[in-house]
Amino acid sequence: MRRSFAFTCTLLIIGWLLAAIACVQVPAYTFWPAAFVALTLPVALLLNLLSVPYWLLRNWRVAALPLLVAVLTWPHLQRGVALHPLRVAPAADEPGLRVRVLSSNVRIFNVYPQLRDPDLASSKKLIQWVADNPAEIICLQEFYNEPQSSTSKEKDVFNSVERIGVRSGRQSFVSRSLTNRAGAEFGMAIFSRYPILRRGTVNFGKLTQNHAMWADLRLPNKDTIRVFNFHLQSMSLDERDIVDSYSSKAGFRNKALGLMRRFKRGMVSRSWQVDTLTRRFERSPYPLLLCADLNDLPYSYSYDQIADHFQNAWATVGNGVGPTYHGQLPFIRIDNQFASPEWVVDDFWVHYEIPYSDHYPTTATYRLMPK
């Protein structure tokens, strides 16, 4: 009877796992409950893996079933937990042109009063670190700049276009979502040591911080590549509310329903936003590099639609979860870089030593393979 019950549980876990994988493919704007089922996928993957050693000890014939499912769903596991313990760094003489890319949500360089520290120390350090980074391409979300024409008294600190761009030998493209009365600019930015040939912006309705931008860059070998930098709809969740919702029964009653409503609205928005972008990706005549604050997890529709056609840099060469969110919620990877098949991913790093934003910066090295 115990074995019969365990076998039934194993079948239920496999059914749950397959249902969650199917739900990942469903956009939230067509059927939003599927998005919540999809988020349970890592639990189902883990339980299926745990059932393999259990049945190996009990009945090896039965173990073949969850083992086969684990092999078939391994790419889904790799999206959340990358495993490359035996990977060797590529040699310096490997073929292909190397391109280094930095991507970071810089949280408007902490310009708001509630984010500031004495003497604007974190703002200065973050801007200087980005400016000094050796990456040839830099993509920044939640960007902030005070040009020389600004009337702000702090423009010597926040003149980020000049410091990251002009002074560092990079061309710049700033996609502005707002310019305030003092002349300060909010939006996103792409900086490049390579010439910028063409550029554009993709709005998701009204232009806000949540939009996309792209630039065509001419590489030293005369190839042209297209870089997308995008910031999908924010989760609109206060992490203190999330912590309160599971810390007590009262917190759950007071916070959980509101959190679910906001989370639902965010998932619906991100699903149609990523559909808008994937159509743009398909029309690109050039190899693509994508930098994104997805505001979504690896087991989501928005991540899945990109990962089905592009290499995720962390999943390709990393080890572990690779969290990028700097806050009270652990193991959250919402910042990603992707590359089209023409590229080889050499390395990828999350910079935990740079704690000046609520997102850790990421850098990657790619090689564009000869045609």
Phi, psi and omega per residue, in radians:
M1 nan -0.692 3.126
R2 -1.095 -0.721 3.140
R3 -1.168 -0.667 3.113
S4 -1.106 -0.732 3.123
F5 -1.152 -0.731 3.130
A6 -1.119 -0.670 3.126
F7 -1.169 -0.681 3.089
T8 -1.096 -0.738 3.108
C9 -1.098 -0.687 3.124
T10 -1.096 -0.746 3.103
L11 -1.118 -0.685 3.123
L12 -1.132 -0.703 3.120
I13 -1.102 -0.755 3.131
I14 -1.121 -0.723 3.091
G15 -1.093 -0.747 3.080
W16 -1.052 -0.783 -3.124
L17 -1.062 -0.796 -3.130
L18 -1.179 -0.642 3.113
A19 -1.152 -0.697 3.132
A20 -1.146 -0.695 3.100
I21 -1.107 -0.704 3.099
A22 -1.117 -0.669 -3.113
C23 -1.193 -0.495 3.082
V24 -1.025 -0.508 -3.089
Q25 -1.423 -0.103 -3.024
V26 -1.719 2.096 3.098
P27 -1.187 2.445 -3.077
A28 -1.122 -0.414 -3.131
Y29 -1.295 -0.214 3.064
T30 -1.728 -0.635 -3.140
F31 -2.733 1.571 -2.977
W32 -1.130 -0.544 3.128
P33 -1.019 -0.470 3.141
A34 -1.058 -0.572 -3.127
A35 -1.133 -0.612 3.108
F36 -1.250 -0.650 3.086
V37 -1.134 -0.689 -3.125
A38 -1.050 -0.588 -3.116
L39 -1.199 -0.256 3.089
T40 -1.493 -0.024 -3.077
L41 -0.987 -0.761 -3.137
P42 -1.075 -0.578 3.100
V43 -1.157 -0.777 3.133
A44 -1.119 -0.694 3.095
L45 -1.075 -0.761 -3.130
L46 -1.134 -0.788 -3.129
L47 -1.116 -0.649 3.102
N48 -1.139 -0.706 3.098
L49 -1.103 -0.721 -3.134
L50 -1.157 -0.466 -3.141
S51 -1.281 -0.337 -3.132
V52 -1.134 -0.966 3.121
P53 -1.120 -0.540 3.098
Y54 -1.032 -0.852 -3.089
W55 -1.342 -0.416 3.041
L56 -1.108 -0.586 3.102
L57 -1.388 -0.475 -3.062
R58 -1.681 -0.866 -3.051
N59 -2.773 1.807 -3.010
W60 -1.134 -0.458 3.118
R61 -1.142 -0.724 3.110
V62 -1.198 -0.587 -3.118
A63 -1.064 -0.421 -3.130
A64 -1.086 -0.526 -3.099
L65 -1.206 -1.011 3.101
P66 -1.132 -0.479 3.091
L67 -1.156 -0.760 3.099
L68 -1.087 -0.743 3.116
V69 -1.102 -0.705 3.125
A70 -1.090 -0.701 3.118
V71 -1.144 -0.770 -3.103
L72 -1.199 -0.517 -3.105
T73 -1.747 0.161 -3.133
W74 -0.968 -0.717 3.102
P75 -1.023 -0.582 3.096
H76 -1.217 -0.664 3.075
L77 -1.105 -0.725 -3.121
Q78 -1.098 -0.446 3.114
R79 -1.128 -0.608 -3.108
G80 -1.684 -0.608 -3.120
V81 -2.313 1.759 -3.135
A82 -1.319 2.422 -3.110
L83 -2.339 1.791 3.079
H84 -2.433 1.024 -3.033
P85 -1.156 -0.419 -3.073
L86 -1.777 0.150 -3.080
R87 -1.196 2.399 3.113
V88 -1.904 2.365 3.129
A89 -1.061 2.430 -3.122
P90 -1.163 2.620 3.132
A91 -1.235 2.713 -3.095
A92 -1.157 -0.421 -3.093
D93 -1.656 0.243 3.081
E94 -1.080 2.532 -3.116
P95 -1.181 2.674 3.095
G96 1.955 2.614 3.121
L97 -1.471 2.182 -3.121
R98 -1.480 2.369 3.110
V99 -2.303 2.200 3.108
R100 -1.746 2.387 -3.060
V101 -2.263 2.281 3.025
L102 -1.941 2.312 3.055
S103 -2.279 2.387 -3.105
S104 -2.796 2.378 2.906
N105 -1.527 1.893 -2.985
V106 -1.624 0.096 3.056
R107 0.866 0.896 3.128
I108 0.799 0.566 3.086
F109 0.908 0.578 3.043
N110 1.011 0.644 -3.090
V111 -1.321 -0.444 -3.115
Y112 -1.188 2.587 -3.074
P113 -0.946 -0.718 -3.093
Q114 -1.245 -0.196 -3.132
L115 -1.800 -0.209 -3.033
R116 -1.307 2.688 2.987
D117 -2.192 3.022 -3.079
P118 -0.963 2.317 3.086
D119 1.076 0.376 3.121
L120 0.936 0.645 -3.026
A121 -1.052 -0.810 -3.094
S122 -1.187 -0.614 3.105
S123 -1.099 -0.822 -3.130
K124 -1.103 -0.763 -3.102
K125 -1.142 -0.715 -3.109
L126 -1.182 -0.796 3.123
I127 -1.080 -0.740 -3.132
Q128 -1.159 -0.691 3.138
W129 -1.103 -0.761 3.113
V130 -1.109 -0.780 -3.126
A131 -1.082 -0.648 -3.092
D132 -1.455 -0.180 -3.086
N133 -1.106 2.414 -3.084
P134 -1.331 -0.032 -3.085
A135 -1.025 2.416 3.076
E136 -1.315 -0.480 -3.134
I137 -2.198 2.296 3.126
I138 -2.213 2.219 3.089
C139 -2.083 2.153 -3.081
L140 -2.140 2.308 3.018
Q141 -1.825 2.749 -3.047
E142 0.887 0.925 -3.067
F143 -1.458 2.648 3.131
Y144 -2.503 2.409 -3.117
N145 -2.567 2.434 3.010
E146 -2.045 1.761 -3.121
P147 -1.220 2.995 -3.125
Q148 -1.086 -0.430 3.106
S149 -1.347 -0.142 -3.141
S150 -1.185 2.582 3.108
T151 -1.600 0.080 -3.135
S152 -1.208 2.525 3.091
K153 -1.345 -0.180 -3.064
E154 -1.884 0.326 -3.071
K155 -1.182 -0.335 3.062
D156 -1.235 -0.421 3.086
V157 -1.493 -0.797 -2.987
F158 -1.742 0.350 3.047
N159 -1.392 1.112 -2.949
S160 -1.225 -0.560 3.104
V161 -1.096 -0.764 3.137
E162 -1.170 -0.735 -3.053
R163 -1.302 -0.728 -3.129
I164 -1.441 -0.528 -3.075
G165 -1.673 -1.433 -2.990
V166 -1.005 -0.911 -3.077
R167 -1.173 -0.407 -3.099
S168 -1.762 0.163 3.072
G169 1.286 0.537 -3.141
R170 -2.077 2.518 2.926
Q171 -1.384 2.712 -3.064
S172 -2.311 2.585 3.000
F173 -2.371 1.983 3.139
V174 -1.890 2.136 3.051
S175 -1.682 1.836 -3.006
R176 -1.540 2.194 3.028
S177 -1.697 -0.299 -3.133
L178 -2.815 2.416 2.951
T179 -2.171 2.084 -3.057
N180 -1.444 -3.111 -3.039
R181 -1.151 -0.417 3.116
A182 -1.464 -0.091 -3.124
G183 1.625 0.059 3.108
A184 -1.297 2.557 -3.017
E185 -1.993 2.337 3.069
F186 -2.036 2.558 3.095
G187 2.765 -2.346 3.089
M188 -2.376 2.894 -3.069
A189 -2.602 2.580 2.960
I190 -2.143 2.236 3.052
F191 -2.040 2.473 -3.062
S192 -2.558 2.381 2.973
R193 -1.395 -0.177 3.072
Y194 -1.684 2.637 3.128
P195 -1.040 2.376 3.062
I196 -1.587 2.002 -3.085
L197 -1.517 -0.806 -3.118
R198 -2.486 2.805 -3.095
R199 -2.684 2.811 3.115
G200 -2.952 2.967 -3.110
T201 -2.244 2.479 3.067
V202 -2.022 1.964 -3.135
N203 -1.592 2.507 3.015
F204 -1.789 1.251 -3.026
G205 1.437 -2.252 3.088
K206 -1.150 2.361 -3.102
L207 -1.223 2.049 3.095
T208 -2.307 -3.021 3.046
Q209 -1.046 -0.443 3.116
N210 -1.577 1.628 3.083
H211 -2.745 -2.980 -3.116
A212 -2.313 2.708 3.073
M213 -2.477 2.738 3.134
W214 -2.518 2.746 3.102
A215 -2.570 2.413 3.016
D216 -1.638 2.216 -3.062
L217 -2.059 2.453 3.100
R218 -1.702 2.037 -3.110
L219 -1.415 2.858 3.140
P220 -1.036 -0.466 3.124
N221 -1.501 0.173 3.098
K222 1.372 0.020 3.007
D223 -1.267 2.696 3.053
T224 -1.986 2.370 3.071
I225 -2.170 2.787 3.082
R226 -2.046 2.277 3.135
V227 -1.983 2.222 3.038
F228 -1.869 2.396 3.046
N229 -2.200 2.123 -3.088
F230 -2.539 2.731 -3.068
H231 -2.358 1.816 -3.108
L232 -1.365 2.958 -3.053
Q233 -0.872 2.271 3.137
S234 -1.143 2.715 3.126
M235 -1.207 -0.358 -3.138
S236 0.996 0.627 -3.127
L237 -2.049 2.328 3.026
D238 -1.528 2.130 -3.066
E239 -1.091 -0.446 3.070
R240 -1.153 -0.643 3.076
D241 -1.139 -0.670 3.137
I242 -1.135 -0.795 3.122
V243 -1.081 -0.758 3.133
D244 -1.103 -0.583 -3.048
S245 -1.160 -0.510 3.138
Y246 -1.930 0.059 -3.125
S247 -1.513 -0.328 3.138
S248 -2.776 2.819 3.112
K249 -1.136 -0.692 3.115
A250 -1.108 -0.726 3.109
G251 -1.106 -0.675 3.117
F252 -1.105 -0.776 -3.136
R253 -1.114 -0.701 -3.037
N254 -1.395 -0.514 -2.966
K255 -1.949 -0.574 -2.910
A256 -1.063 -0.795 -3.073
L257 -1.110 -0.772 3.111
G258 -1.108 -0.687 3.104
L259 -1.104 -0.729 -3.138
M260 -1.119 -0.673 3.129
R261 -1.132 -0.768 3.138
R262 -1.200 -0.668 3.119
F263 -1.125 -0.687 3.098
K264 -1.084 -0.831 -3.132
R265 -1.049 -0.704 3.119
G266 -1.118 -0.744 -3.125
M267 -1.142 -0.694 3.115
V268 -1.090 -0.800 -3.131
S269 -1.111 -0.797 -3.094
R270 -1.132 -0.578 -3.099
S271 -1.175 -0.709 3.117
W272 -1.386 -0.473 3.065
Q273 -1.124 -0.763 -3.122
V274 -1.221 -0.547 3.053
D275 -1.124 -0.682 3.074
T276 -1.062 -0.742 -3.105
L277 -1.247 -0.707 -3.094
T278 -1.091 -0.567 3.059
R279 -1.151 -0.629 3.059
R280 -1.162 -0.734 3.137
F281 -1.030 -0.722 -3.083
E282 -1.104 -0.459 -3.090
R283 -1.559 -0.018 -3.092
S284 -1.248 2.265 3.086
P285 -1.491 -0.014 -3.021
Y286 -2.140 2.797 2.987
P287 -1.001 2.514 -3.008
L288 -1.989 2.484 2.881
L289 -2.167 2.308 -3.078
L290 -2.096 2.267 3.043
C291 -2.101 2.284 -2.992
A292 -2.637 2.463 2.765
D293 -1.702 1.681 -3.066
L294 -1.284 -0.401 -3.014
N295 0.935 0.527 -3.140
D296 -2.590 2.782 -3.049
L297 -1.562 2.863 -3.138
P298 -1.089 -0.269 3.128
Y299 -1.873 0.957 -3.119
S300 -2.318 2.847 3.130
Y301 -1.097 -0.752 -3.076
S302 -1.120 -0.736 3.085
Y303 -1.152 -0.764 -3.062
D304 -1.069 -0.715 -3.091
Q305 -1.127 -0.524 3.099
I306 -1.475 -0.778 -3.081
A307 -1.160 -0.377 3.097
D308 -1.177 -0.392 -3.046
H309 -2.128 -0.203 -3.081
F310 -2.286 2.715 3.050
Q311 -1.405 2.230 2.967
N312 -1.466 2.186 -3.001
A313 -1.052 -0.760 -3.126
W314 -1.178 -0.802 -3.127
A315 -1.114 -0.438 -3.092
T316 -1.406 -0.656 -3.034
V317 -2.270 -0.106 -3.028
G318 -1.464 3.141 3.051
N319 -2.432 2.231 -3.139
G320 1.646 -2.828 -3.060
V321 -1.399 -0.649 -3.132
G322 1.180 0.839 -3.091
P323 -1.099 2.513 -3.141
T324 -2.102 -0.153 -3.138
Y325 -1.501 2.230 -3.116
H326 -1.791 1.530 -3.101
G327 -2.894 -2.835 -3.075
Q328 -1.368 -0.279 -3.131
L329 -1.583 2.013 -3.051
P330 -1.432 2.819 2.968
F331 1.056 0.568 -3.130
I332 -1.793 2.021 3.066
R333 -1.939 1.802 -3.138
I334 -2.062 -0.130 3.103
D335 -1.825 2.236 -3.008
N336 -2.462 2.722 2.940
Q337 -2.172 2.448 3.136
F338 -2.260 2.707 3.125
A339 -2.426 2.501 3.090
S340 -1.261 2.931 -3.021
P341 -1.076 -0.314 -3.124
E342 -1.213 -0.209 -3.073
W343 -1.788 2.675 2.915
V344 -1.960 2.270 3.118
V345 -1.498 2.051 -3.129
D346 -1.536 -0.776 3.130
D347 -2.765 2.884 3.139
F348 -2.663 2.352 -3.099
W349 -2.338 2.473 2.935
V350 -1.836 2.194 -3.007
H351 -1.602 1.463 3.140
Y352 -1.239 -0.219 3.121
E353 -1.420 -0.043 -3.138
I354 -1.976 1.574 -2.981
P355 -1.734 0.444 -2.945
Y356 -1.532 -0.075 3.099
S357 -2.259 3.072 3.039
D358 -1.511 0.111 3.011
H359 -2.240 2.414 3.035
Y360 -1.460 2.427 3.073
P361 -1.158 2.704 3.056
T362 -2.223 2.509 3.039
T363 -2.283 2.589 3.131
A364 -2.491 2.681 3.027
T365 -2.048 2.234 -3.132
Y366 -2.094 2.674 3.018
R367 -2.104 2.139 3.057
L368 -1.461 2.009 -3.053
M369 -1.263 2.505 3.107
P370 -1.042 2.527 3.140
K371 -1.251 nan nan
